[in-house]
Amino acid sequence: MKILFVDDMTTVQMLYGQLLYDQGHQVILASSLTEALTLAREHRPPLAIVDFHMPEGNGAELTRALLAQPETANTLVLMHSQARDVVKQSLEAGAIDLIYKDDPHEVFLMRVAAVTHFIQTQAEQQRREAAARKREMEALERARAVEERARVELEERVAERTAELTQSNRQLTEEIEKRAHAETNLRLAHMVFQNTAEAIILTDPTGAIIDVNPAFSAISGYTREEAIGANPRDFKSGRHDDNFYAKMWNSVLSKGHWQGEVWDRRKNGEIYPKRLTINVVRDASNRIEHFVGIFSDISEDKATEMKLEQLAYYDPLTQLPNRMLFRDRLEHEFYSARRHKSRFAVCFIDLDRFKQVNDTLGHSAGDELLQHVAQRLEGCVRATDTVARLGGDEFTMILTEVGVSSDSVAHVAEKVLIELQKPMHIKGQEIFVGASIGISLFPENGEDFDTLTKNADVAMYQAKARGRGNFVFFSEDMNTRARERLMLESKLKKAIENEELSVFYQPKMEMYGGRLVGMEALARWVTRDGEEIPPTRFIPIAEETGLVGPLGDFVMRRAARDCKRWLDMGHPLRVAVNLSAREFLDPLLPERVDAILAEAQLPGEHFEIEITESMMMQDVEQAVHVLQELRARNITIAMDDFGTGYSSLSYLKQFPIHTLKIDRAFVKEAPDDPNDVAIVAAVLSVARAMDLKVVAEGVEESRQLALLRDHGCDELQGYLYAKPLNTDDFTQFLLHANAHGARQLQNLPASRFSA
Ligand SMILES: Nc1nc2c(ncn2[C@@H]2O[C@@H]3COP(=O)(O)O[C@H]4[C@@H](O)[C@H](n5cnc6c(=O)[nH]c(N)nc65)O[C@@H]4COP(=O)(O)O[C@H]3[C@H]2O)c(=O)[nH]1
């Protein structure tokens, strides 16, 4: 046992240390109180034998100190003393016994043995108690563990059971919900079956009807009772052949469904279109259980569809195919003609006087006219041909199966022209329309829509240019010209903007006296690259493209300005300008002329306007109105190219004009051609009778002059006097004009009539 032996005497230490050591103890020696406390803390001896009298402090103090420090609180202290009177102090301090130093060593050892025995017994006891406690604890622990396991097991079982219950509860709820849902579905299905607008037929596998809904009865007219037991084929309309039904059932049986349009018969005998879906219902072993037919009455849809198609593809006014259907048919014709290696023709038809009718008689008259035209055109073609209206007065025809010679096309075109030349009675008036036709042929004039129609259009313009009432077949040559025209058109636009144009003047001489009385202003165009383009080429382009407005203004302004200049130089002349039909029929013409004359400060009597008789005939009423307006401004009016048109003398009387111009075509051949001589003479006598002045143009020779003089012509114009001159040359001409005129007359042979 570890024993702390404390004594300040080394000999005592040695002696007792040895004694104890010999008894098998482990002895720790300390000489003082402090050392004893330190060593005791370090070794924790169960027994300390302490000397009572030590210099630093006595054994009682050490005992207290030992018992007070936690590390040595259980150390038993045996006091070792010389003195006998310290028993009380020692025991009070906590020592368990006292051994006197003078006791024999055996006693000392016995007393120590008794204490160590006690200590050991106590320790043993404690160990046993601790072991018992430990066993108890372990048993308790085991019991606790068992209890815990049981608890956990119980809890697990409870949780499992709860989960099972929750699961079955959920399944129960789902089942309830499913059933409720199924019931709702059933109720809904029944409601849908009863209330849907679509008819429903349910049959057994043999096709016998086992149920129908109210919509079926409403559409077909059969009650539920009448329908049950019947077969859907009992309601057939007879519009479809057996093949149709065979295909339908084939699809039902092979694919399980069919959808399409079917015509059936109602109970009242009326047949009607329906959109039908048939579905097969099979059982779990894939055997047919039912057929379900669902259909709706589409008679109204069909009517709307037809109406829409009519609107989309037909012109509402004439009921003819419109541009879209025309295109469709033409595309189809390309396909068909290629397949059959056949030819076909496209004709573009332009009405001559549609605009006039529209403007003068109003739009409803115009509409009526278009309807008449449509009817007449349809009367000229076969059922396989197409007549279409593309818009406005643009009509087209597709003539199919044209033979190699194209004679049939020419024949139809001629027939159309004749038909359209016949009068039409519209709003109580007799109207003559007339037309021009351009024709292009597949395949030689184009193998696609754009080319073929463009070429028919080009040919139509050519027909118009050749004079109304013509039909023209397209040729490549035309195409080249059309392209040239297009180029010219854009050049002309720039030329007007850049003032590349100029005005030349051709003198007009008085017959008697040979005086210069006026001049005709003629437009001239020399392009930047020096090419001279004659007015006969560019004026028609200007007319068609609307450029004639600015062009006419330019010529009138120049003519008025130059005439005023010469007036100011002391030459009171009359300048004549040509007007195109478009300008002449412009209701604002009088105001435009007013503005130009005012700007130039030229009085109206020095201004003359030349218009052709065909222009006046285009819109007689408007022409008369404009002429009166111009006359009121003292402006002279001349009818150009007289004799070339077809105006009747009765019309001529209505026009408030001053002058007739004999066209140079007649003057040219006179006096050799007796017919022309007769015409010239007739014009002059008509003019005289109507108190009109006559100007002859194109006078090149003295013989012509003599003839005109003989028949009483008033004024002359032609190369015999002068070609059209530019402003400077004309100013020069002015100076000698009168002498020149007189000379021409002097050279003439004596008049046939003067003798
Ligand atoms: N062979 C021959 N020809 C003669 C003779 N005397 C005059 N001419 C030509 O005959 C045409 C007379 O003009 P038009 O009949 O009014 O015919 C004019 C007129 O209709 C039109 N034109 C010319 N300038 C204008 C214009 O400013 N406005 C409009 N709207 N048309 C115009 O162009 C047509 C042709 O004009 P131009 O080429 O200048 O041709 C002019 C003139 O140069 C002659 O002795 N022999």
The ligand as an SDF file (V2000), in Angstrom:
LIG
                    3D

 46 52  0  0  0  0  0  0  0  0999 V2000
  -44.5210   66.2350 -144.2780 N   0  0  0  0  0  0  0  0  0  0  0  0
  -44.8250   67.4510 -143.8480 C   0  0  0  0  0  0  0  0  0  0  0  0
  -45.0580   67.6340 -142.5340 N   0  0  0  0  0  0  0  0  0  0  0  0
  -45.4000   68.8910 -142.1640 C   0  0  0  0  0  0  0  0  0  0  0  0
  -45.4920   69.9410 -143.0530 C   0  0  0  0  0  0  0  0  0  0  0  0
  -45.8560   71.0300 -142.3420 N   0  0  0  0  0  0  0  0  0  0  0  0
  -45.9660   70.6600 -141.0610 C   0  0  0  0  0  0  0  0  0  0  0  0
  -45.6770   69.3380 -140.9160 N   0  0  0  0  0  0  0  0  0  0  0  0
  -45.7150   68.5190 -139.7070 C   0  0  0  0  0  0  0  0  0  0  0  0
  -47.0640   68.2120 -139.4270 O   0  0  0  0  0  0  0  0  0  0  0  0
  -47.3180   68.1850 -138.0450 C   0  0  0  0  0  0  0  0  0  0  0  0
  -48.3830   69.1460 -137.7230 C   0  0  0  0  0  0  0  0  0  0  0  0
  -48.8090   68.9840 -136.4790 O   0  0  0  0  0  0  0  0  0  0  0  0
  -50.1120   68.1950 -136.0740 P   0  0  0  0  0  0  0  0  0  0  0  0
  -50.9230   67.8040 -137.2510 O   0  0  0  0  0  0  0  0  0  0  0  0
  -50.7550   69.0420 -135.0460 O   0  0  0  0  0  0  0  0  0  0  0  0
  -49.5100   66.8920 -135.4300 O   0  0  0  0  0  0  0  0  0  0  0  0
  -48.7060   66.9570 -134.3340 C   0  0  0  0  0  0  0  0  0  0  0  0
  -49.4470   66.9400 -133.0510 C   0  0  0  0  0  0  0  0  0  0  0  0
  -50.5860   66.1160 -133.1830 O   0  0  0  0  0  0  0  0  0  0  0  0
  -48.4510   66.2980 -132.1160 C   0  0  0  0  0  0  0  0  0  0  0  0
  -47.8140   67.3440 -131.3100 N   0  0  0  0  0  0  0  0  0  0  0  0
  -46.7070   68.0680 -131.5890 C   0  0  0  0  0  0  0  0  0  0  0  0
  -46.4530   68.9010 -130.5560 N   0  0  0  0  0  0  0  0  0  0  0  0
  -47.4280   68.7090 -129.6410 C   0  0  0  0  0  0  0  0  0  0  0  0
  -47.7310   69.2800 -128.3580 C   0  0  0  0  0  0  0  0  0  0  0  0
  -47.0830   70.1770 -127.8420 O   0  0  0  0  0  0  0  0  0  0  0  0
  -48.8210   68.7830 -127.7010 N   0  0  0  0  0  0  0  0  0  0  0  0
  -49.6090   67.7920 -128.2200 C   0  0  0  0  0  0  0  0  0  0  0  0
  -50.6300   67.4000 -127.5330 N   0  0  0  0  0  0  0  0  0  0  0  0
  -49.3580   67.2750 -129.4150 N   0  0  0  0  0  0  0  0  0  0  0  0
  -48.2860   67.7070 -130.1230 C   0  0  0  0  0  0  0  0  0  0  0  0
  -47.4870   65.6520 -132.8660 O   0  0  0  0  0  0  0  0  0  0  0  0
  -47.8630   65.6940 -134.2250 C   0  0  0  0  0  0  0  0  0  0  0  0
  -46.6850   65.6870 -135.1040 C   0  0  0  0  0  0  0  0  0  0  0  0
  -45.9550   66.8050 -134.9050 O   0  0  0  0  0  0  0  0  0  0  0  0
  -44.6950   67.0870 -135.7650 P   0  0  0  0  0  0  0  0  0  0  0  0
  -43.8680   65.8810 -135.9100 O   0  0  0  0  0  0  0  0  0  0  0  0
  -44.0950   68.3140 -135.2300 O   0  0  0  0  0  0  0  0  0  0  0  0
  -45.2860   67.3630 -137.1360 O   0  0  0  0  0  0  0  0  0  0  0  0
  -45.9830   68.5570 -137.3900 C   0  0  0  0  0  0  0  0  0  0  0  0
  -45.2700   69.2760 -138.4900 C   0  0  0  0  0  0  0  0  0  0  0  0
  -43.8820   69.2400 -138.3880 O   0  0  0  0  0  0  0  0  0  0  0  0
  -45.2360   69.7040 -144.4240 C   0  0  0  0  0  0  0  0  0  0  0  0
  -45.3370   70.5810 -145.2880 O   0  0  0  0  0  0  0  0  0  0  0  0
  -44.9220   68.4430 -144.7800 N   0  0  0  0  0  0  0  0  0  0  0  0
  1  2  1  0
  2  3  2  0
  2 46  1  0
  3  4  1  0
  4  5  2  0
  4  8  1  0
  5  6  1  0
  5 44  1  0
  6  7  2  0
  7  8  1  0
  8  9  1  0
  9 10  1  0
  9 42  1  0
 10 11  1  0
 11 12  1  0
 11 41  1  0
 12 13  1  0
 13 14  1  0
 14 15  2  0
 14 16  1  0
 14 17  1  0
 17 18  1  0
 18 19  1  0
 18 34  1  0
 19 20  1  0
 19 21  1  0
 21 22  1  0
 21 33  1  0
 22 23  1  0
 22 32  1  0
 23 24  2  0
 24 25  1  0
 25 26  1  0
 25 32  2  0
 26 27  2  0
 26 28  1  0
 28 29  1  0
 29 30  1  0
 29 31  2  0
 31 32  1  0
 33 34  1  0
 34 35  1  0
 35 36  1  0
 36 37  1  0
 37 38  2  0
 37 39  1  0
 37 40  1  0
 40 41  1  0
 41 42  1  0
 42 43  1  0
 44 45  2  0
 44 46  1  0
M  END
$$$$
